[in-house]
Amino acid sequence: MKKAIFSTEISLLRSTMQRLLRRRAHTNISKILRKTHQADVALIMRSLSQYDQKKIFSLCPTSLHKARLLEELDDSLIEKVLEHESEKSISKIFRYLDTNDQATIIGMFPESKQQEILTKIEVDDKDDVEEIMSYPDDSAGSVMTKETFTLNQNTTVKESIKKLQSFPENDKIFYLYVLDNKEKLVGVVSLRTLVTSKNSKKLKEIMIKDIQAASTSTDQEEVAKKVAQYNYLALPVVNRQNKFLGIVTIDDVVDIIREEASEDFLQMAGVGKDREILLKSPIENAQSRAPWILASLIGGICAAGIISYFNSLLEQIIVLAAFIPVIIGVGGNVGTQSSTIVVRGLATGRVDAANTFPLILKELLVGSILGVAYGLVVGFTAEYITGIDMSNLGLVIGLSIFCSMTIATAVGASVPIVLKKLGFDPAISTGPFVTTAIDIIGVALYFVIASTILIN
């Protein structure tokens, strides 16, 4: 019910905005933007034309409002709405953004404009932004925020609370990070522990010394896994000398999880890994999907070549052609199931080097059980389905289905693991590559079994 209400409200708000845009009622639009949450505005902007997107952004009442809207927009939309904004206007908006958000947005512009923007932002922010931009994409360093709160380990609880109270505008204080005299991270104190401890105690007496932290080069997906595993609201980022640099907050982790999941789903469907594919033009969309279709096409040509090789067998026993889609379908489906299960296991950490062999063996047994069940069903009904009385036809079909499903589960389970060990994204294994390979193997086995049993 709540979902339906939300959907109705968004739909009504979208139609209202579109009507006001057509009438050029800019004052009314500004009033609506002032009262509407930026996340809802961002959702509406996705379905508008590029011109209307820029117009809505320009009608935001303040630089603060524009900054909050930028935090909710997709990367491709951010690039569009800021495309013709002046460096001075962008620098005003940046005053209300965290340094990691500033770095991300600046990185979307050409090199020349990046330098122009950097010269106009505040000096302290400039150093932090340039530092974040220096780290590799999708690393902990590239998504960390520098706006946090640290204190020396010799600070008392009373002094710590007083200093915290002097920074009421800082909304990134989830934990108090404790440093030594060399600014190395030595502990962490939760706010609950801080306010329930005696005023005279020093932080080093109440801090947790067993700290989970990420280095600047840690992959952002590993950061997300660690936050999820330990239920943290933020994860500290340190350099090789354990010097504290910043934190990755829970809101950034949620974005990371969403981005990584989107990439995996897209690759599993065989459409590339561009998270903004829905916002691309038809030409750009086709270009990103073409290589994956090519892989399927090559596989189809290989399967056609195998069928042509056994053309004389088909001419003698034309009924075999009727079961080619069945062999391909069951093998591809069960192989994709196994591959998806393993990819998900790798992503959640439930599959690792220690349990890969038992997992592959388990999937092999699953494939065998399914192969026996479906092989018997189709094998016994083959003559009834085709209306042709032929000895051993059911045996050929049933045995082919058994072999196809058994091998498909083995391939589907092992390929993601092999790709992971070779440093590739295992999600691509559920796309055209594995399914095409299984199709080719299935067709080849089918005709080998048929020629062996029915001809000899």
DRENDO-1510 file (C-alpha; in Angstrom, 1 decimal, always signed):
<recs>
REC; n; res; u; v; w
REC; 1; MET; +0.0; +0.0; +0.0 .
REC; 2; LYS; +2.8; +2.5; +0.9 .
REC; 3; LYS; +4.6; +1.6; -2.3 .
REC; 4; ALA; +1.5; +2.3; -4.3 .
REC; 5; ILE; +1.0; +5.7; -2.5 .
REC; 6; PHE; +4.6; +6.6; -3.1 .
REC; 7; SER; +4.4; +5.7; -6.8 .
REC; 8; THR; +1.2; +7.8; -7.2 .
REC; 9; GLU; +2.8; +10.8; -5.5 .
REC; 10; ILE; +5.9; +10.6; -7.7 .
REC; 11; SER; +3.8; +10.2; -10.8 .
REC; 12; LEU; +1.6; +13.3; -9.8 .
REC; 13; LEU; +4.7; +15.3; -9.0 .
REC; 14; ARG; +6.3; +14.4; -12.3 .
REC; 15; SER; +3.3; +15.4; -14.4 .
REC; 16; THR; +3.0; +18.7; -12.4 .
REC; 17; MET; +6.6; +19.5; -13.1 .
REC; 18; GLN; +6.3; +18.7; -16.8 .
REC; 19; ARG; +3.2; +20.8; -17.1 .
REC; 20; LEU; +4.9; +23.8; -15.4 .
REC; 21; LEU; +8.0; +23.4; -17.6 .
REC; 22; ARG; +5.8; +23.6; -20.7 .
REC; 23; ARG; +4.2; +26.8; -19.3 .
REC; 24; ARG; +7.5; +28.1; -18.2 .
REC; 25; ALA; +6.1; +28.7; -14.8 .
REC; 26; HIS; +9.6; +29.0; -13.3 .
REC; 27; THR; +8.6; +30.6; -10.0 .
REC; 28; ASN; +6.1; +27.8; -9.3 .
REC; 29; ILE; +8.8; +25.2; -10.1 .
REC; 30; SER; +11.3; +26.9; -7.7 .
REC; 31; LYS; +8.6; +26.7; -4.9 .
REC; 32; ILE; +8.0; +23.0; -5.5 .
REC; 33; LEU; +11.8; +22.3; -5.5 .
REC; 34; ARG; +12.1; +24.1; -2.2 .
REC; 35; LYS; +9.5; +21.8; -0.6 .
REC; 36; THR; +10.4; +18.5; -2.3 .
REC; 37; HIS; +13.1; +16.2; -1.1 .
REC; 38; GLN; +16.1; +16.1; -3.5 .
REC; 39; ALA; +15.9; +12.3; -3.8 .
REC; 40; ASP; +12.4; +12.7; -5.3 .
REC; 41; VAL; +13.5; +15.4; -7.6 .
REC; 42; ALA; +16.4; +13.2; -8.8 .
REC; 43; LEU; +14.0; +10.4; -9.5 .
REC; 44; ILE; +11.7; +12.7; -11.6 .
REC; 45; MET; +14.6; +14.1; -13.5 .
REC; 46; ARG; +15.6; +10.7; -14.9 .
REC; 47; SER; +12.4; +10.7; -17.1 .
REC; 48; LEU; +12.8; +14.3; -18.4 .
REC; 49; SER; +14.6; +15.6; -21.5 .
REC; 50; GLN; +18.1; +16.9; -21.2 .
REC; 51; TYR; +16.9; +20.5; -21.6 .
REC; 52; ASP; +14.3; +20.1; -18.8 .
REC; 53; GLN; +16.9; +18.4; -16.5 .
REC; 54; LYS; +19.2; +21.5; -16.9 .
REC; 55; LYS; +16.3; +23.8; -16.4 .
REC; 56; ILE; +15.2; +22.2; -13.1 .
REC; 57; PHE; +18.7; +22.2; -11.8 .
REC; 58; SER; +19.1; +25.9; -12.7 .
REC; 59; LEU; +15.8; +26.7; -10.9 .
REC; 60; CYS; +17.0; +25.2; -7.6 .
REC; 61; PRO; +16.7; +28.1; -5.1 .
REC; 62; THR; +20.1; +28.0; -3.5 .
REC; 63; SER; +23.6; +26.6; -4.0 .
REC; 64; LEU; +23.0; +24.3; -1.0 .
REC; 65; HIS; +19.9; +22.9; -2.7 .
REC; 66; LYS; +21.9; +22.3; -5.8 .
REC; 67; ALA; +24.6; +20.5; -3.8 .
REC; 68; ARG; +22.0; +18.2; -2.1 .
REC; 69; LEU; +20.5; +17.4; -5.5 .
REC; 70; LEU; +23.9; +16.5; -7.0 .
REC; 71; GLU; +24.4; +14.0; -4.2 .
REC; 72; GLU; +21.2; +12.2; -5.4 .
REC; 73; LEU; +21.7; +12.3; -9.2 .
REC; 74; ASP; +23.2; +9.6; -11.3 .
REC; 75; ASP; +26.7; +10.3; -12.6 .
REC; 76; SER; +25.6; +10.8; -16.2 .
REC; 77; LEU; +23.0; +13.4; -15.1 .
REC; 78; ILE; +25.5; +15.2; -13.0 .
REC; 79; GLU; +27.7; +15.6; -16.0 .
REC; 80; LYS; +24.8; +16.9; -18.1 .
REC; 81; VAL; +23.4; +19.5; -15.7 .
REC; 82; LEU; +26.9; +20.9; -14.9 .
REC; 83; GLU; +28.1; +20.9; -18.5 .
REC; 84; HIS; +27.5; +24.6; -19.1 .
REC; 85; GLU; +27.8; +25.8; -15.5 .
REC; 86; SER; +30.6; +28.3; -14.9 .
REC; 87; GLU; +33.5; +27.4; -12.7 .
REC; 88; LYS; +32.5; +30.1; -10.3 .
REC; 89; SER; +29.0; +28.7; -9.9 .
REC; 90; ILE; +30.4; +25.2; -9.4 .
REC; 91; SER; +32.8; +26.4; -6.8 .
REC; 92; LYS; +29.8; +27.9; -4.8 .
REC; 93; ILE; +28.0; +24.6; -5.0 .
REC; 94; PHE; +31.1; +22.7; -3.9 .
REC; 95; ARG; +31.2; +24.5; -0.5 .
REC; 96; TYR; +28.3; +22.3; +0.6 .
REC; 97; LEU; +29.8; +19.0; -0.7 .
REC; 98; ASP; +32.1; +16.6; +1.0 .
REC; 99; THR; +35.6; +16.4; -0.5 .
REC; 100; ASN; +35.0; +12.9; -1.9 .
REC; 101; ASP; +31.9; +14.1; -3.8 .
REC; 102; GLN; +33.9; +17.1; -5.1 .
REC; 103; ALA; +36.6; +14.8; -6.3 .
REC; 104; THR; +34.1; +12.5; -8.1 .
REC; 105; ILE; +32.4; +15.4; -9.8 .
REC; 106; ILE; +35.6; +17.1; -10.9 .
REC; 107; GLY; +36.8; +13.8; -12.4 .
REC; 108; MET; +33.9; +13.9; -14.8 .
REC; 109; PHE; +35.2; +17.0; -16.5 .
REC; 110; PRO; +38.0; +17.4; -19.1 .
REC; 111; GLU; +41.5; +18.0; -17.7 .
REC; 112; SER; +41.4; +21.7; -18.6 .
REC; 113; LYS; +38.2; +22.4; -16.8 .
REC; 114; GLN; +39.3; +20.3; -13.8 .
REC; 115; GLN; +42.2; +22.7; -13.2 .
REC; 116; GLU; +40.0; +25.7; -13.5 .
REC; 117; ILE; +37.5; +24.4; -10.9 .
REC; 118; LEU; +40.4; +23.4; -8.6 .
REC; 119; THR; +41.7; +27.0; -8.6 .
REC; 120; LYS; +38.4; +28.3; -7.4 .
REC; 121; ILE; +37.6; +26.0; -4.5 .
REC; 122; GLU; +38.9; +26.6; -1.0 .
REC; 123; VAL; +42.6; +25.9; -0.3 .
REC; 124; ASP; +42.0; +23.3; +2.3 .
REC; 125; ASP; +39.4; +21.5; +0.2 .
REC; 126; LYS; +41.7; +21.7; -2.8 .
REC; 127; ASP; +44.5; +19.7; -1.1 .
REC; 128; ASP; +42.0; +17.1; +0.0 .
REC; 129; VAL; +40.3; +16.9; -3.4 .
REC; 130; GLU; +43.6; +16.5; -5.2 .
REC; 131; GLU; +44.6; +13.8; -2.8 .
REC; 132; ILE; +41.4; +11.8; -3.3 .
REC; 133; MET; +41.7; +12.2; -7.1 .
REC; 134; SER; +45.2; +10.8; -7.0 .
REC; 135; TYR; +43.9; +7.4; -5.8 .
REC; 136; PRO; +42.8; +4.6; -8.3 .
REC; 137; ASP; +39.2; +4.5; -9.3 .
REC; 138; ASP; +37.0; +2.2; -7.2 .
REC; 139; SER; +39.5; +2.2; -4.4 .
REC; 140; ALA; +38.9; +3.1; -0.7 .
REC; 141; GLY; +41.0; +6.2; -1.2 .
REC; 142; SER; +38.8; +7.4; -4.1 .
REC; 143; VAL; +35.6; +7.2; -2.0 .
REC; 144; MET; +36.8; +8.2; +1.4 .
REC; 145; THR; +35.7; +11.5; +3.0 .
REC; 146; LYS; +38.2; +13.7; +4.8 .
REC; 147; GLU; +35.5; +15.4; +7.0 .
REC; 148; THR; +35.8; +13.4; +10.2 .
REC; 149; PHE; +36.8; +13.8; +13.8 .
REC; 150; THR; +40.0; +12.7; +15.5 .
REC; 151; LEU; +41.6; +13.2; +18.9 .
REC; 152; ASN; +44.8; +12.4; +20.5 .
REC; 153; GLN; +44.8; +9.3; +22.8 .
REC; 154; ASN; +45.8; +11.4; +25.8 .
REC; 155; THR; +42.7; +13.5; +25.6 .
REC; 156; THR; +40.2; +13.1; +28.5 .
REC; 157; VAL; +36.6; +12.1; +28.0 .
REC; 158; LYS; +35.5; +15.6; +29.3 .
REC; 159; GLU; +37.7; +17.4; +26.8 .
REC; 160; SER; +36.6; +15.1; +24.0 .
REC; 161; ILE; +32.9; +15.8; +24.6 .
REC; 162; LYS; +33.6; +19.5; +24.7 .
REC; 163; LYS; +35.5; +19.4; +21.4 .
REC; 164; LEU; +32.7; +17.4; +19.8 .
REC; 165; GLN; +30.2; +20.0; +20.9 .
REC; 166; SER; +32.2; +22.6; +19.1 .
REC; 167; PHE; +31.6; +20.9; +15.8 .
REC; 168; PRO; +27.8; +20.6; +15.6 .
REC; 169; GLU; +27.7; +20.9; +11.8 .
REC; 170; ASN; +29.8; +17.8; +11.2 .
REC; 171; ASP; +27.3; +15.0; +10.3 .
REC; 172; LYS; +30.0; +12.4; +9.6 .
REC; 173; ILE; +30.8; +11.7; +13.3 .
REC; 174; PHE; +29.8; +8.1; +13.7 .
REC; 175; TYR; +32.9; +7.1; +15.8 .
REC; 176; LEU; +35.7; +9.0; +17.5 .
REC; 177; TYR; +39.0; +8.0; +15.9 .
REC; 178; VAL; +42.0; +8.0; +18.3 .
REC; 179; LEU; +45.5; +8.9; +17.1 .
REC; 180; ASP; +48.9; +8.9; +18.7 .
REC; 181; ASN; +51.4; +11.7; +18.6 .
REC; 182; LYS; +52.5; +10.7; +15.0 .
REC; 183; GLU; +48.8; +10.8; +13.8 .
REC; 184; LYS; +48.7; +7.0; +13.5 .
REC; 185; LEU; +45.4; +5.3; +14.1 .
REC; 186; VAL; +45.6; +3.5; +17.5 .
REC; 187; GLY; +42.0; +3.0; +18.5 .
REC; 188; VAL; +38.3; +3.9; +18.0 .
REC; 189; VAL; +35.7; +5.0; +20.5 .
REC; 190; SER; +31.9; +4.8; +20.0 .
REC; 191; LEU; +29.9; +7.9; +21.0 .
REC; 192; ARG; +27.9; +5.7; +23.4 .
REC; 193; THR; +31.1; +4.6; +25.2 .
REC; 194; LEU; +32.3; +8.2; +25.3 .
REC; 195; VAL; +29.2; +9.7; +27.0 .
REC; 196; THR; +29.0; +6.8; +29.5 .
REC; 197; SER; +32.6; +6.9; +30.6 .
REC; 198; LYS; +34.0; +8.9; +33.5 .
REC; 199; ASN; +35.1; +12.4; +32.6 .
REC; 200; SER; +38.6; +11.9; +34.0 .
REC; 201; LYS; +39.5; +8.9; +31.9 .
REC; 202; LYS; +41.7; +9.3; +28.8 .
REC; 203; LEU; +40.7; +8.0; +25.4 .
REC; 204; LYS; +43.4; +5.4; +25.4 .
REC; 205; GLU; +41.8; +3.8; +28.4 .
REC; 206; ILE; +38.4; +3.3; +26.8 .
REC; 207; MET; +39.2; +2.9; +23.2 .
REC; 208; ILE; +38.9; -0.3; +21.2 .
REC; 209; LYS; +42.4; -1.2; +20.0 .
REC; 210; ASP; +41.4; -4.1; +17.6 .
REC; 211; ILE; +40.6; -1.9; +14.6 .
REC; 212; GLN; +39.3; -3.0; +11.2 .
REC; 213; ALA; +40.7; -0.5; +8.6 .
REC; 214; ALA; +41.2; -0.2; +4.9 .
REC; 215; SER; +44.2; +1.0; +3.0 .
REC; 216; THR; +43.9; +3.6; +0.3 .
REC; 217; SER; +44.3; +0.9; -2.4 .
REC; 218; THR; +41.7; -1.5; -1.0 .
REC; 219; ASP; +39.0; -2.2; -3.6 .
REC; 220; GLN; +35.7; -0.5; -2.8 .
REC; 221; GLU; +33.9; -3.8; -3.0 .
REC; 222; GLU; +36.2; -5.2; -0.2 .
REC; 223; VAL; +35.4; -2.1; +1.9 .
REC; 224; ALA; +31.7; -2.8; +1.5 .
REC; 225; LYS; +32.1; -6.4; +2.5 .
REC; 226; LYS; +34.0; -5.4; +5.6 .
REC; 227; VAL; +31.4; -2.8; +6.7 .
REC; 228; ALA; +28.6; -5.4; +6.1 .
REC; 229; GLN; +30.5; -8.1; +8.0 .
REC; 230; TYR; +31.2; -6.0; +11.1 .
REC; 231; ASN; +28.0; -3.8; +10.9 .
REC; 232; TYR; +30.0; -0.6; +11.0 .
REC; 233; LEU; +28.7; +2.8; +10.2 .
REC; 234; ALA; +32.0; +3.9; +8.9 .
REC; 235; LEU; +35.4; +2.4; +8.1 .
REC; 236; PRO; +38.7; +4.2; +8.7 .
REC; 237; VAL; +41.2; +4.5; +5.8 .
REC; 238; VAL; +44.9; +4.5; +6.5 .
REC; 239; ASN; +48.2; +4.5; +4.5 .
REC; 240; ARG; +51.0; +2.0; +4.7 .
REC; 241; GLN; +52.4; +3.6; +7.8 .
REC; 242; ASN; +48.9; +3.4; +9.5 .
REC; 243; LYS; +48.5; +7.1; +9.4 .
REC; 244; PHE; +44.8; +8.1; +9.5 .
REC; 245; LEU; +43.6; +9.6; +6.3 .
REC; 246; GLY; +39.8; +9.5; +6.3 .
REC; 247; ILE; +36.7; +7.3; +6.5 .
REC; 248; VAL; +34.3; +5.5; +4.1 .
REC; 249; THR; +30.8; +6.2; +5.5 .
REC; 250; ILE; +27.7; +3.9; +5.4 .
REC; 251; ASP; +26.0; +6.1; +2.8 .
REC; 252; ASP; +28.9; +5.6; +0.4 .
REC; 253; VAL; +29.0; +1.9; +1.2 .
REC; 254; VAL; +25.3; +1.6; +0.2 .
REC; 255; ASP; +26.1; +3.4; -3.1 .
REC; 256; ILE; +29.1; +1.0; -3.6 .
REC; 257; ILE; +26.9; -2.1; -3.0 .
REC; 258; ARG; +24.3; -0.8; -5.4 .
REC; 259; GLU; +26.9; +0.0; -8.1 .
REC; 260; GLU; +28.6; -3.4; -7.8 .
REC; 261; ALA; +25.3; -5.2; -7.8 .
REC; 262; SER; +24.2; -3.3; -10.9 .
REC; 263; GLU; +27.5; -4.2; -12.7 .
REC; 264; ASP; +27.1; -7.8; -11.8 .
REC; 265; PHE; +23.5; -8.0; -13.0 .
REC; 266; LEU; +24.3; -6.3; -16.2 .
REC; 267; GLN; +27.3; -8.6; -16.9 .
REC; 268; MET; +25.3; -11.6; -16.0 .
REC; 269; ALA; +22.7; -10.6; -18.6 .
REC; 270; GLY; +25.4; -10.1; -21.2 .
REC; 271; VAL; +25.0; -6.3; -21.7 .
REC; 272; GLY; +28.3; -5.0; -20.4 .
REC; 273; LYS; +28.9; -3.3; -17.1 .
REC; 274; ASP; +27.8; +0.3; -17.8 .
REC; 275; ARG; +25.6; +1.2; -14.8 .
REC; 276; GLU; +24.1; +4.1; -16.7 .
REC; 277; ILE; +23.0; +2.1; -19.7 .
REC; 278; LEU; +19.4; +3.1; -19.4 .
REC; 279; LEU; +20.3; +6.7; -19.7 .
REC; 280; LYS; +22.5; +6.2; -22.9 .
REC; 281; SER; +21.4; +7.0; -26.4 .
REC; 282; PRO; +20.3; +4.1; -28.7 .
REC; 283; ILE; +23.7; +4.3; -30.5 .
REC; 284; GLU; +25.7; +4.2; -27.3 .
REC; 285; ASN; +23.4; +1.4; -25.9 .
REC; 286; ALA; +23.9; -0.7; -29.0 .
REC; 287; GLN; +27.7; -0.2; -28.9 .
REC; 288; SER; +28.0; -1.4; -25.3 .
REC; 289; ARG; +25.9; -4.5; -26.1 .
REC; 290; ALA; +27.3; -5.4; -29.4 .
REC; 291; PRO; +30.4; -7.3; -28.2 .
REC; 292; TRP; +28.4; -9.6; -26.0 .
REC; 293; ILE; +26.0; -10.4; -28.8 .
REC; 294; LEU; +29.0; -11.1; -31.0 .
REC; 295; ALA; +30.1; -13.7; -28.5 .
REC; 296; SER; +26.7; -15.4; -28.8 .
REC; 297; LEU; +26.8; -15.1; -32.6 .
REC; 298; ILE; +30.2; -16.9; -32.7 .
REC; 299; GLY; +28.9; -19.6; -30.5 .
REC; 300; GLY; +25.8; -20.0; -32.6 .
REC; 301; ILE; +28.0; -20.3; -35.7 .
REC; 302; CYS; +30.1; -23.0; -34.0 .
REC; 303; ALA; +27.0; -24.9; -33.1 .
REC; 304; ALA; +25.7; -24.6; -36.6 .
REC; 305; GLY; +29.1; -25.9; -37.9 .
REC; 306; ILE; +28.7; -29.0; -35.6 .
REC; 307; ILE; +25.1; -29.6; -36.9 .
REC; 308; SER; +26.4; -29.3; -40.5 .
REC; 309; TYR; +29.1; -31.8; -39.7 .
REC; 310; PHE; +26.5; -34.3; -38.7 .
REC; 311; ASN; +24.2; -33.4; -41.7 .
REC; 312; SER; +24.3; -36.9; -43.1 .
REC; 313; LEU; +23.0; -38.3; -39.7 .
REC; 314; LEU; +20.2; -35.7; -39.7 .
REC; 315; GLU; +19.2; -36.7; -43.3 .
REC; 316; GLN; +18.9; -40.3; -42.2 .
REC; 317; ILE; +17.2; -39.5; -38.9 .
REC; 318; ILE; +15.4; -36.2; -39.3 .
REC; 319; VAL; +13.6; -36.6; -36.0 .
REC; 320; LEU; +16.9; -35.8; -34.1 .
REC; 321; ALA; +16.5; -32.1; -35.2 .
REC; 322; ALA; +13.3; -31.8; -33.1 .
REC; 323; PHE; +15.3; -32.3; -29.8 .
REC; 324; ILE; +18.2; -29.9; -30.5 .
REC; 325; PRO; +16.4; -27.0; -28.7 .
REC; 326; VAL; +15.6; -29.2; -25.7 .
REC; 327; ILE; +19.3; -30.3; -25.3 .
REC; 328; ILE; +20.5; -26.7; -25.7 .
REC; 329; GLY; +17.8; -25.3; -23.4 .
REC; 330; VAL; +18.2; -27.6; -20.4 .
REC; 331; GLY; +22.0; -27.4; -20.5 .
REC; 332; GLY; +22.1; -23.6; -20.8 .
REC; 333; ASN; +19.5; -23.1; -18.0 .
REC; 334; VAL; +21.1; -25.4; -15.4 .
REC; 335; GLY; +24.6; -24.0; -16.3 .
REC; 336; THR; +23.4; -20.5; -15.7 .
REC; 337; GLN; +21.9; -21.5; -12.4 .
REC; 338; SER; +25.1; -23.0; -11.2 .
REC; 339; SER; +27.1; -20.0; -12.4 .
REC; 340; THR; +24.8; -17.5; -10.7 .
REC; 341; ILE; +25.0; -19.4; -7.4 .
REC; 342; VAL; +28.8; -19.5; -7.5 .
REC; 343; VAL; +29.1; -15.8; -8.5 .
REC; 344; ARG; +26.8; -14.8; -5.7 .
REC; 345; GLY; +28.8; -16.9; -3.3 .
REC; 346; LEU; +32.0; -15.3; -4.4 .
REC; 347; ALA; +30.4; -11.8; -4.0 .
REC; 348; THR; +29.2; -12.5; -0.4 .
REC; 349; GLY; +32.4; -14.3; +0.7 .
REC; 350; ARG; +30.7; -17.7; +1.1 .
REC; 351; VAL; +32.8; -19.3; -1.6 .
REC; 352; ASP; +36.6; -19.2; -1.3 .
REC; 353; ALA; +39.6; -21.3; -2.2 .
REC; 354; ALA; +39.0; -23.7; +0.7 .
REC; 355; ASN; +35.6; -24.9; -0.5 .
REC; 356; THR; +35.8; -24.6; -4.3 .
REC; 357; PHE; +36.2; -28.3; -5.0 .
REC; 358; PRO; +33.4; -29.5; -2.7 .
REC; 359; LEU; +31.2; -26.9; -4.3 .
REC; 360; ILE; +31.9; -28.0; -7.8 .
REC; 361; LEU; +31.4; -31.6; -6.8 .
REC; 362; LYS; +28.1; -30.7; -5.2 .
REC; 363; GLU; +26.9; -28.9; -8.4 .
REC; 364; LEU; +28.0; -31.9; -10.5 .
REC; 365; LEU; +25.8; -34.1; -8.3 .
REC; 366; VAL; +22.9; -31.7; -8.6 .
REC; 367; GLY; +23.3; -31.7; -12.4 .
REC; 368; SER; +23.5; -35.5; -12.4 .
REC; 369; ILE; +20.3; -35.8; -10.3 .
REC; 370; LEU; +18.4; -33.4; -12.5 .
REC; 371; GLY; +19.9; -35.0; -15.7 .
REC; 372; VAL; +18.6; -38.4; -14.6 .
REC; 373; ALA; +15.1; -37.1; -13.7 .
REC; 374; TYR; +14.6; -35.1; -16.9 .
REC; 375; GLY; +16.4; -37.6; -19.1 .
REC; 376; LEU; +14.0; -40.3; -18.0 .
REC; 377; VAL; +10.9; -38.2; -18.5 .
REC; 378; VAL; +11.9; -37.0; -22.0 .
REC; 379; GLY; +13.4; -40.3; -23.0 .
REC; 380; PHE; +10.3; -42.3; -22.1 .
REC; 381; THR; +8.0; -39.8; -23.9 .
REC; 382; ALA; +10.2; -39.2; -27.0 .
REC; 383; GLU; +8.3; -41.6; -29.2 .
REC; 384; TYR; +5.0; -40.3; -28.0 .
REC; 385; ILE; +6.1; -36.6; -28.6 .
REC; 386; THR; +7.3; -37.3; -32.1 .
REC; 387; GLY; +4.9; -40.0; -33.1 .
REC; 388; ILE; +7.8; -42.0; -34.6 .
REC; 389; ASP; +8.5; -45.6; -33.5 .
REC; 390; MET; +12.3; -45.9; -33.3 .
REC; 391; SER; +14.2; -48.2; -31.1 .
REC; 392; ASN; +16.8; -46.5; -28.8 .
REC; 393; LEU; +15.5; -43.0; -29.7 .
REC; 394; GLY; +14.5; -42.5; -26.0 .
REC; 395; LEU; +17.9; -43.8; -24.9 .
REC; 396; VAL; +19.7; -41.2; -27.1 .
REC; 397; ILE; +17.6; -38.3; -25.9 .
REC; 398; GLY; +17.7; -39.3; -22.2 .
REC; 399; LEU; +21.4; -39.9; -22.2 .
REC; 400; SER; +22.1; -36.6; -24.0 .
REC; 401; ILE; +20.0; -34.6; -21.5 .
REC; 402; PHE; +21.8; -36.4; -18.6 .
REC; 403; CYS; +25.3; -35.6; -20.1 .
REC; 404; SER; +24.4; -32.0; -21.1 .
REC; 405; MET; +23.0; -31.1; -17.6 .
REC; 406; THR; +25.8; -32.8; -15.7 .
REC; 407; ILE; +28.6; -31.1; -17.8 .
REC; 408; ALA; +26.7; -27.8; -17.7 .
REC; 409; THR; +26.7; -27.6; -13.9 .
REC; 410; ALA; +30.4; -28.5; -13.8 .
REC; 411; VAL; +31.2; -25.8; -16.3 .
REC; 412; GLY; +28.9; -23.2; -14.7 .
REC; 413; ALA; +30.3; -23.8; -11.2 .
REC; 414; SER; +34.0; -23.9; -12.2 .
REC; 415; VAL; +34.3; -21.1; -14.7 .
REC; 416; PRO; +33.5; -18.2; -12.2 .
REC; 417; ILE; +36.1; -19.6; -9.8 .
REC; 418; VAL; +38.7; -19.9; -12.5 .
REC; 419; LEU; +38.0; -16.3; -13.6 .
REC; 420; LYS; +38.2; -15.0; -10.1 .
REC; 421; LYS; +41.6; -16.7; -9.6 .
REC; 422; LEU; +42.8; -15.2; -12.9 .
REC; 423; GLY; +41.8; -11.7; -11.8 .
REC; 424; PHE; +38.7; -11.3; -14.0 .
REC; 425; ASP; +35.2; -10.4; -12.8 .
REC; 426; PRO; +33.4; -13.8; -12.4 .
REC; 427; ALA; +30.0; -12.2; -13.2 .
REC; 428; ILE; +30.8; -12.4; -16.9 .
REC; 429; SER; +30.6; -16.2; -16.6 .
REC; 430; THR; +26.8; -16.1; -16.4 .
REC; 431; GLY; +26.6; -14.2; -19.7 .
REC; 432; PRO; +27.0; -15.4; -23.2 .
REC; 433; PHE; +30.4; -17.0; -22.7 .
REC; 434; VAL; +29.4; -19.9; -20.5 .
REC; 435; THR; +25.9; -20.4; -22.0 .
REC; 436; THR; +27.4; -20.5; -25.5 .
REC; 437; ALA; +30.1; -22.9; -24.5 .
REC; 438; ILE; +27.5; -25.2; -22.9 .
REC; 439; ASP; +25.4; -25.0; -26.0 .
REC; 440; ILE; +28.3; -26.1; -28.2 .
REC; 441; ILE; +29.2; -28.9; -25.9 .
REC; 442; GLY; +25.6; -30.1; -25.5 .
REC; 443; VAL; +25.0; -30.2; -29.3 .
REC; 444; ALA; +28.3; -32.0; -29.9 .
REC; 445; LEU; +27.6; -34.6; -27.3 .
REC; 446; TYR; +24.0; -35.1; -28.6 .
REC; 447; PHE; +25.2; -36.0; -32.1 .
REC; 448; VAL; +28.1; -38.1; -30.9 .
REC; 449; ILE; +25.7; -40.2; -28.7 .
REC; 450; ALA; +23.1; -40.4; -31.5 .
REC; 451; SER; +25.7; -41.5; -34.1 .
REC; 452; THR; +27.2; -44.1; -31.7 .
REC; 453; ILE; +23.9; -45.7; -30.7 .
REC; 454; LEU; +21.6; -45.3; -33.7 .
REC; 455; ILE; +24.1; -45.9; -36.5 .
REC; 456; ASN; +26.5; -48.5; -35.2 .
</recs>
